[in-house]
Amino acid sequence: MSEEENVIAVGDDDFEAEVEHSELPVLVDFYADWCGPCKMVKPIIAEVASERAGKLKVCKVDVDKSQETAARFGVMSIPTLILVKAGEVVDQKVGAVSKANLLKWIDSKLV
């Protein structure tokens, strides 16, 4: 079983279908393979995806491959995490976060 089994890679072509039309709230991780802080949060994002499977959809967007989507959401620094509910951005957070802070943030925004 892959650590990222519950994390869906999306890009410019399928972002709208996977994220904006999702019935579940979505946590989107904008990252790049060369980004140190992105590597730090990667296992945390994967854990949250597993623990919240069925309640929260978790997607990741490689900013190098999906520059259009990153620009559309004003991503200037990575990692940038956004919460999307019913097609609308609820909130966004920039920088590495601990699992406890990530869960607290998700729960506070998706009540």
C-alpha positions, 0 to 999 in steps of 0.5 A, a space after each residue: 500500500 502506497 503512502 499516497 494511496 489516498 492523494 490524487 495527483 491533478 493538473 491543469 486538465 483535470 483540476 476542475 473535474 477533480 476539485 471544483 466538482 467534488 462532492 466532498 470538501 477538498 484539500 489541495 497541496 500545491 508543491 514541487 519535487 525540489 521543494 524542501 518544506 513540501 517534502 516535509 509535509 508530504 507524509 503528513 498530507 498522506 496521513 490526513 488523506 488516509 485518516 479522512 478518506 470518505 470525508 475529505 478528498 486530498 489532491 496534489 498539484 505539481 506547480 512546475 507541471 500545472 502553472 496555469 492552475 497555480 497562477 489561477 489560485 495565486 500560488 506564490 510560495 510552496 507548499 500552499 494548501 487550499 481548502 475547497 468546498 462546493 467549488 469555492 476556496 474556503 481558505 488557504 495556508 502557506 508553508 509547512 505545517 504540523 499534522 496537529 495544526 493541519 487537522 485543526 485548520 481543516 476542522 475549523 474551516 469545514 464545520 
